[in-house]
Amino acid sequence: MLKINKVKTDWKGDLPSGLTWYFIGQPKTGKTTNASKWSSGGQDKVLLIDTDLGSDFVDGANVITCGFLNTPARVKKVDGVKVVEKGKPKIEIIPPEERGFYYRSGPDKGKPMPVYALSEILKDLEENWDKYGIDTVVIDTLDMVNTWIEAVVCKEMGIGDVSEGDWGSGWSNARKKNVDILVRLQNFLKKVGGNLVLISHSKQTAMTDAKVQLSPQIPSGLARTVTAKADVIGYTTCDKENGGYNLSFESYDERMIGSRLKPLAQKVLPFDYESIVNEIKTFKEEK
């Protein structure tokens, strides 16, 4: 017989692992800083994949700079002469330190900086997860990943912009590549008991029927797919009165935010890991 697992939530225990958190918000609303320590173990347990080159001032963060979707390559040369094999130029992977990026601050400022492709990072995490001692992976931002994917799709389809694909094929191909990456990472992290944090900028808000429209700054079809796959989606804001950051889970049709975790549903809370965990662990079911 099949073994059936009867689900029972225990909000006072440890948070379930394998969660996908999605933070959207305007720039400078604490997304990167707070995501860099989104773990019970603090920053030591979080790996920040920085695609936006925006983590220079997040003190203590564990950062891998990601500048490409796929591994960059070049024609191999020896003493300035192209190497040819079987009548074709030989292609080699460009070493991470030779990809045109330089440290922008710190003791190594101005020196070549190793930068990786997202495909390289995901492959390495799958092969060496136990060696890193982390439990959470952050992608900051998903917007930039989508930009890279759209460029790849345009090249594959021979078009100048994804909107030029017949019958929306450019958008759908880009969405599929985005989702393939997301599902691959989600499945792997669930397997090893890790968590995933995604970050996006939010689109400029607009009013419809006296309600504020809120969504990530990515194509609408992709936004609906990503938010459907996320367990918790929060909108980040800055409190004008005290300068602190808040995280809203207030959800209705016009807002692509909300939470599958009942203790967070429809709440507005301080944007930090400890506050969120405390809200969950002190939650009491209404009778």
C-alpha angles and dihedrals in degrees: 000000000000116000109238119206113214107211117229120172120217108189093181093061129071118307113264114259126231093055124152114214120192120196120190127177149119120295117282096025097121100265100132097036095051095039089055089068100034096136139082085245093054124221094337089070098045128085114199115204101202112203095158099053087236105125101082094111100038096110115217096009120143101230136185111187112224117195104163143036096223131026110278117234139186142189109278117241133189116199088346094306122117115246112231126196123184090349095306131098111259114242123215135184113256109240112247092246092054099055097102102261126123135193108264098197143007130051092317095051110151095017123115111276125209110244125183140203118245090239090056092048095050092047092049093048091052091051101039106026095128092054096061099057093218132131102189134055122197125198109200105209127009086184092070092046088055090050090055092046093051089053091052092048091050091052092047092048096040094237133128098227135014089242089067094067114113115260092357092302092140093057093043094049091050092047091051092052091049092049092046090057093045095048092046091054094041093051093048094048092047089052093054096036095251131139132231127216120192123192129199136167113244124241118249106279123246134188122242122170089349091302128113116243112222126181140140119274093252130094112298095241092052091044092056091048095048094045089049090056095046120091096205126024118186133183113220123216139168118239106232093203101054103013092239127131126248134197118213125203094175105138137192135140096285095049122072092208136096144106139260087202104088096212090063099042114125092354131133110208140167108280103244133100097243093053092050093048092047090052090053097046094048093047116126123197114236112240 
